[in-house]
Amino acid sequence: MKKDLNDLPPEKLGKLFPVVISEYDPSWKGLFIEEKASLLKAVGGDHIVRLEHIGSTAVPGLCAKPTIDILMEIKDRTDTDLIAGRLKAIGYHLIPRPENPPPHMMFAKGYSDKGYAGQAYHVHVRYKGDWDEPLFRDYLIDHLETAREYGLLKRRLARQFPNDREKYTEAKTEFILRIMRLARVGTMRG
C-alpha cells in the first residue's frame, strides 16, 4: 500500500528527502518550460493568470535544491477542486498549506514513499496578486553578489540541517526578508 506523504512525520520526511544543494544546472530552465506546457494543457489556460519559474533554480548561476518551483496564479473564480483533480491526473499530490495565502495549496511531483522519484516540482497555487517570489528571483538575477551570498547561506544551512527542511527554510527567512525590503524599495524607485 502506498503511503500518503502528508501523513509521514517530519523526521521520516527528512530522511526520505534530505536537503541537497546542487550547482546551477542550465537544464532547469528547459524543465520549467516543459512543465509549464504540461500544466497549461492539464489545467487549461482559461483558469491560469500566469505561470512563473520561481525559486533558486530560476536564477542563473545560483546553487539550489534541484526542485523546479512554479508559481501558478489562478483566477478568483477558479474551482480549486478542479485544479487539484487535474494536477493529480498528471502526477502531482496536494500538500495543504494553511499558512500560505489562499487558496492554501501547494502541489508536488517527483516524490514517493521510497524517496525522490525523478525530477521534483513544486507548484505554488495562488490567486492573482503581488507575490514576493518573482520579485526576490529578479533581485537575485540583477544583484550577483547578493545571489552569491544567498548560495553560501544555503550551503551552510544544508550542512547544518541536512534532514530538516523546515529548519533549513526557517533559517533562510531573515536573509530573504532583508532582500525583499531592498527589492521593494527598488521597485518603488523604478
N, C-alpha and C positions, 0 to 999 in steps of 0.2 A: 504494500500500500504506500502510495506517495504521500509524504508528509507535507503539510501546509507550512511553508516557511514563516508565515506570520505567527505561527504557534510556537516556534522554537525560541528558547531563552537567548538573551544577548550573548552569553558565554559560548553557546553552541554555534550561533551565527558567526561569532568572531573567529572561531576555529575553522568553520567551513569557508569563510570569505575574509581572509586576512587583508589588512591594508597593505597593498603593494603599490609602490610608486615606480613607474616606468619612464624611461627617456621619451621625449616627444617623438611621436610617430606620424609622419605626414599622411599616412593612410587614414587617420582618424577623420579627416575632412570628408574623404570619399565614403567612409562608413556612415557618417551623418547624412550625406546626400542620398545614399541608397535607402537608409531607414526613413528619411523624410518622405520619399516617394511611397514606401510601403504604408506609412501612417496615413498619408493623404488618400491612398487607394482604399485602405481599410475603413477609415473614419468618414471620409468624404469631405471635400473642400467646403461644402456648404455649412459645416459645423465649426470649422477651424478659422480663426482670425490670422494666426501666424504660427510657424514652427521655427524655432531658433536653436542653433547649436550653442550651448552654454557650457560652463564648467571649464576646467583646465585643458581638456582635450581640444577646446576651441581656440586656444591661444598658441600660435606657432612658437615653437622652441621651448615651451614650458613642460616640465615633467608633470606627470599626472597618474592617478589611478586610471587604468585603461578602460574606463567606463564612459560611453558616449552619453552625455546628459543633454536632454532636449526639453525646451520649454514649449509646451503646446497651449496656446491661448485659444479658448473656445468662446463661442458666442453665448451671451447670457441665457438665451432660451434653449440651449442645447440640453438634451436629455442625457444626464450623466450615466444612467444605466445603459443607454445605447453605446456611449463611449466605452464603458467598461466591457460590455459584451464584444464589441468589435476589436478591442485591443486583446482581449483574452483569446479571440479566434486566431490571432497571429502570434501567439506565444507569450504574451505578457501576463503577469499576475499583478493584482491590485495590492498596493501597500497603503492602507488607510493612514492619512496624515492629519489628524485633528488639529495639530499645532500649526499647520500650513494654512495659507489663505484659502478661501473657498475656491473650488469645491472639495478641498481637503483630500486630494487624490494624487498618488504617485504610482506609476506602473514600472515594473522591472522585467527584464528579459535577460537570459544568459545565466540563470542561477538554477540549481537543482538541490535536492536534499542530500546530494553527494558532494556538492561544491560548485565551482564555476562550470558552466556548460556552454562553452562558446563565447562569442563576443557579448559583453554586458552592455545593456542600455537602460537608462532611467528616463522616463517621460514624466515631467512635472506638469500636471494639468492645472491650469489657472483660467479664471475669467480674464477678459481683456483688462490690462492695467499697465501701470508704470512700474515694472519689476526691476529689482536690483541686479539680477544675474546678467542680463545683457550689458548693463552699464559697467559692472565690475569687469566683465570679459573685455570690453572695449578699452577700459582704462589700462588693463594689463597689456593689451596689444600696443597701446600708444606709449607706455612707460616701461621700457625693457628692464631698467634697474629694479623697479618695483616687482615685476614678474620674476626676476632672478631671486629677489629677497623672499618672495612667496614660495618659490620652488625649494629654497633652502629650509624654510619653515616646515613645509610639507614633508620633506625627507626626514628632518629631525623628529617630527611628531609621529611619522610612520614607524621609526625605530622605537620611540617611546611607547606607542600604543599599537603594536602590530596586530592585536586581536580584539581591539575595541574601537569600532568605527564611530560610536557616539562620542567617546572622549577625544578621538582624533579630530572629529568635526568641531566639537565644542572648543577645543584648544585653538582652532583657527579663527574663531569668532572675533576676537579683539582686533586682529590684523585686518580682517575683512571689513569690519565696521569703520576702522580708521581710513581705509582706502575708499570706502563708499562715501564718507564725508568729503574727501578730496574730489572724488568723481562728481558728486552733486554740486559742489562749488564750481567745478569746471564747466558743467552743463549750464549753470546759471549765467556764467560769463559769456559762453559761446552763443 
